[in-house]
Amino acid sequence: MTALSPRLFASADAIRRIGRGLLARSLPRPEWTHDAHLAATSWLVVERPDIDLDAELPGIIRRYNESVGGRNTDSEGYHETITRVFLAAVRAHAAETEGQDLCTRVNALLLSDRGRRDWPLRFYSPGLLFSVEARLSFVPPDLS
């Protein structure tokens, strides 16, 4: 996959706006990019410990998708395995950057290998990662 330059954030407030828009289901669909996914998840991990992300993140994303006209099916919308892999990446990055401001942390994540869209393919073959099974439930990696 060709690496795209990430959209870096200018401020913590810009990140919080993405996260709050996700929760309120008010974020415009064109703004729900890969970078926005990671920024919102970082904000949730760092500043919203009151939300049990293991239990609630799937529903948060599914409801947002539906609110902007998307569907959560066998072939589109919410993807359980990709969400879990990136949630683990965000948590690891947050632990490594504790004490830094939110904007610095998010931008560093976006510029890191963990922030790349294709990062899960280091652990999963495309056939498994993009399977219906992996979309609907977490599947362990088949590569490492």
C-alpha atoms as a printed R data frame, in Angstrom:
    type eleno elety resid chain resno       x       y      z
1   ATOM     1    CA   MET     A     1   0.000   0.000  0.000
2   ATOM     2    CA   THR     A     2   1.306   3.464 -0.803
3   ATOM     3    CA   ALA     A     3   1.898   5.516  2.308
4   ATOM     4    CA   LEU     A     4  -0.210   8.633  2.423
5   ATOM     5    CA   SER     A     5   0.970  11.640  4.386
6   ATOM     6    CA   PRO     A     6  -1.088  11.857  7.551
7   ATOM     7    CA   ARG     A     7  -3.225  14.860  8.309
8   ATOM     8    CA   LEU     A     8  -1.584  16.255 11.426
9   ATOM     9    CA   PHE     A     9  -3.581  18.182 13.977
10  ATOM    10    CA   ALA     A    10  -2.889  21.806 14.880
11  ATOM    11    CA   SER     A    11  -4.171  21.603 18.438
12  ATOM    12    CA   ALA     A    12  -5.593  19.393 21.148
13  ATOM    13    CA   ASP     A    13  -8.903  21.205 20.681
14  ATOM    14    CA   ALA     A    14  -9.058  20.022 17.062
15  ATOM    15    CA   ILE     A    15  -8.603  16.447 18.297
16  ATOM    16    CA   ARG     A    16 -11.213  16.872 21.012
17  ATOM    17    CA   ARG     A    17 -13.655  18.211 18.413
18  ATOM    18    CA   ILE     A    18 -13.224  15.000 16.397
19  ATOM    19    CA   GLY     A    19 -13.711  12.841 19.486
20  ATOM    20    CA   ARG     A    20 -16.729  14.749 20.715
21  ATOM    21    CA   GLY     A    21 -18.217  14.709 17.225
22  ATOM    22    CA   LEU     A    22 -17.832  10.931 17.137
23  ATOM    23    CA   LEU     A    23 -19.592  10.518 20.472
24  ATOM    24    CA   ALA     A    24 -22.348  13.000 19.598
25  ATOM    25    CA   ARG     A    25 -22.640  11.557 16.073
26  ATOM    26    CA   SER     A    26 -22.275  15.095 14.727
27  ATOM    27    CA   LEU     A    27 -18.910  14.801 12.963
28  ATOM    28    CA   PRO     A    28 -19.357  15.308  9.214
29  ATOM    29    CA   ARG     A    29 -18.741  12.026  7.393
30  ATOM    30    CA   PRO     A    30 -15.928  13.413  5.170
31  ATOM    31    CA   GLU     A    31 -13.970  14.192  8.344
32  ATOM    32    CA   TRP     A    32 -14.120  10.560  9.563
33  ATOM    33    CA   THR     A    33 -10.771   9.617  8.041
34  ATOM    34    CA   HIS     A    34  -8.168   7.107  9.193
35  ATOM    35    CA   ASP     A    35  -6.324   9.947 10.931
36  ATOM    36    CA   ALA     A    36  -9.543  11.018 12.642
37  ATOM    37    CA   HIS     A    37 -10.153   7.440 13.821
38  ATOM    38    CA   LEU     A    38  -6.748   7.380 15.505
39  ATOM    39    CA   ALA     A    39  -7.128  10.889 16.916
40  ATOM    40    CA   ALA     A    40 -10.562  10.157 18.379
41  ATOM    41    CA   THR     A    41  -9.396   6.865 19.832
42  ATOM    42    CA   SER     A    42  -6.340   8.555 21.330
43  ATOM    43    CA   TRP     A    43  -8.548  11.205 22.919
44  ATOM    44    CA   LEU     A    44 -10.824   8.500 24.309
45  ATOM    45    CA   VAL     A    45  -7.875   6.551 25.747
46  ATOM    46    CA   VAL     A    46  -6.134   9.599 27.213
47  ATOM    47    CA   GLU     A    47  -8.964  11.878 28.309
48  ATOM    48    CA   ARG     A    48 -12.055   9.676 28.647
49  ATOM    49    CA   PRO     A    49 -11.122   6.846 31.018
50  ATOM    50    CA   ASP     A    50 -14.770   6.854 32.098
51  ATOM    51    CA   ILE     A    51 -15.631   5.056 28.844
52  ATOM    52    CA   ASP     A    52 -14.920   1.324 28.792
53  ATOM    53    CA   LEU     A    53 -13.570   1.164 25.268
54  ATOM    54    CA   ASP     A    54 -13.366  -2.626 25.175
55  ATOM    55    CA   ALA     A    55 -17.102  -2.768 25.759
56  ATOM    56    CA   GLU     A    56 -18.309   0.495 24.212
57  ATOM    57    CA   LEU     A    57 -16.097   1.388 21.231
58  ATOM    58    CA   PRO     A    58 -17.776  -1.029 18.798
59  ATOM    59    CA   GLY     A    59 -21.190   0.489 19.508
60  ATOM    60    CA   ILE     A    60 -19.848   4.035 19.371
61  ATOM    61    CA   ILE     A    61 -18.413   3.455 15.904
62  ATOM    62    CA   ARG     A    62 -21.416   1.501 14.627
63  ATOM    63    CA   ARG     A    63 -23.867   4.185 15.789
64  ATOM    64    CA   TYR     A    64 -21.738   6.922 14.245
65  ATOM    65    CA   ASN     A    65 -21.550   5.028 10.935
66  ATOM    66    CA   GLU     A    66 -25.330   4.665 10.847
67  ATOM    67    CA   SER     A    67 -25.869   8.314 11.810
68  ATOM    68    CA   VAL     A    68 -24.030   9.459  8.671
69  ATOM    69    CA   GLY     A    69 -25.825   7.052  6.363
70  ATOM    70    CA   GLY     A    70 -23.341   4.203  6.554
71  ATOM    71    CA   ARG     A    71 -24.116   0.566  7.139
72  ATOM    72    CA   ASN     A    72 -22.447  -2.039  9.319
73  ATOM    73    CA   THR     A    73 -22.585  -5.249  7.317
74  ATOM    74    CA   ASP     A    74 -20.438  -8.212  6.315
75  ATOM    75    CA   SER     A    75 -18.707  -6.006  3.758
76  ATOM    76    CA   GLU     A    76 -18.761  -2.406  5.011
77  ATOM    77    CA   GLY     A    77 -18.755  -0.263  8.108
78  ATOM    78    CA   TYR     A    78 -17.454  -1.377 11.480
79  ATOM    79    CA   HIS     A    79 -14.542  -3.856 11.422
80  ATOM    80    CA   GLU     A    80 -13.915  -5.596 14.747
81  ATOM    81    CA   THR     A    81 -10.398  -6.902 14.152
82  ATOM    82    CA   ILE     A    82  -9.022  -3.681 12.682
83  ATOM    83    CA   THR     A    83 -10.595  -1.692 15.516
84  ATOM    84    CA   ARG     A    84  -9.052  -3.965 18.163
85  ATOM    85    CA   VAL     A    85  -5.614  -3.893 16.528
86  ATOM    86    CA   PHE     A    86  -5.576  -0.098 16.340
87  ATOM    87    CA   LEU     A    87  -7.010   0.247 19.860
88  ATOM    88    CA   ALA     A    88  -4.063  -1.810 21.130
89  ATOM    89    CA   ALA     A    89  -1.682   0.390 19.113
90  ATOM    90    CA   VAL     A    90  -3.204   3.588 20.513
91  ATOM    91    CA   ARG     A    91  -2.994   2.258 24.063
92  ATOM    92    CA   ALA     A    92   0.653   1.249 23.638
93  ATOM    93    CA   HIS     A    93   1.500   4.625 22.129
94  ATOM    94    CA   ALA     A    94  -0.349   6.455 24.910
95  ATOM    95    CA   ALA     A    95   1.622   4.538 27.537
96  ATOM    96    CA   GLU     A    96   4.900   5.365 25.795
97  ATOM    97    CA   THR     A    97   4.087   9.079 25.504
98  ATOM    98    CA   GLU     A    98   2.550   9.661 28.919
99  ATOM    99    CA   GLY     A    99   3.178  13.225 30.073
100 ATOM   100    CA   GLN     A   100   3.147  14.728 26.586
101 ATOM   101    CA   ASP     A   101   0.306  16.946 25.447
102 ATOM   102    CA   LEU     A   102  -2.494  15.354 23.438
103 ATOM   103    CA   CYS     A   103  -1.644  17.027 20.132
104 ATOM   104    CA   THR     A   104   2.014  15.978 20.277
105 ATOM   105    CA   ARG     A   105   1.005  12.416 21.141
106 ATOM   106    CA   VAL     A   106  -1.539  12.105 18.344
107 ATOM   107    CA   ASN     A   107   0.722  13.619 15.701
108 ATOM   108    CA   ALA     A   108   3.586  11.341 16.764
109 ATOM   109    CA   LEU     A   109   1.252   8.343 16.463
110 ATOM   110    CA   LEU     A   110   0.133   9.419 12.997
111 ATOM   111    CA   LEU     A   111   3.758   9.730 11.892
112 ATOM   112    CA   SER     A   112   4.745   6.355 13.361
113 ATOM   113    CA   ASP     A   113   4.510   2.899 11.834
114 ATOM   114    CA   ARG     A   114   1.551   2.194 14.153
115 ATOM   115    CA   GLY     A   115  -0.328   5.089 12.603
116 ATOM   116    CA   ARG     A   116  -0.126   3.755  9.058
117 ATOM   117    CA   ARG     A   117  -3.338   2.460  7.496
118 ATOM   118    CA   ASP     A   118  -1.569  -0.734  6.469
119 ATOM   119    CA   TRP     A   119  -0.003  -1.397  9.880
120 ATOM   120    CA   PRO     A   120  -2.308  -4.375 10.668
121 ATOM   121    CA   LEU     A   121  -0.978  -6.114  7.549
122 ATOM   122    CA   ARG     A   122   2.274  -6.668  9.423
123 ATOM   123    CA   PHE     A   123   0.364  -9.178 11.523
124 ATOM   124    CA   TYR     A   124  -2.403 -10.371  9.199
125 ATOM   125    CA   SER     A   125  -2.556 -11.689  5.685
126 ATOM   126    CA   PRO     A   126  -4.962  -9.633  3.551
127 ATOM   127    CA   GLY     A   127  -7.187 -12.663  3.081
128 ATOM   128    CA   LEU     A   128  -7.714 -13.047  6.813
129 ATOM   129    CA   LEU     A   129  -7.828  -9.357  7.760
130 ATOM   130    CA   PHE     A   130 -10.428  -8.510  5.136
131 ATOM   131    CA   SER     A   131 -12.537 -11.612  5.724
132 ATOM   132    CA   VAL     A   132 -16.121 -11.487  6.948
133 ATOM   133    CA   GLU     A   133 -15.038 -13.359 10.083
134 ATOM   134    CA   ALA     A   134 -12.453 -10.662 10.936
135 ATOM   135    CA   ARG     A   135 -14.963  -7.900 10.268
136 ATOM   136    CA   LEU     A   136 -17.590  -9.398 12.553
137 ATOM   137    CA   SER     A   137 -15.374 -10.680 15.383
138 ATOM   138    CA   PHE     A   138 -11.788 -10.442 16.528
139 ATOM   139    CA   VAL     A   139  -9.488 -12.979 14.926
140 ATOM   140    CA   PRO     A   140  -5.902 -13.502 16.065
141 ATOM   141    CA   PRO     A   141  -3.083 -12.635 13.668
142 ATOM   142    CA   ASP     A   142  -1.845 -15.266 11.255
143 ATOM   143    CA   LEU     A   143   1.552 -13.727 10.484
144 ATOM   144    CA   SER     A   144   3.021 -12.743 13.840
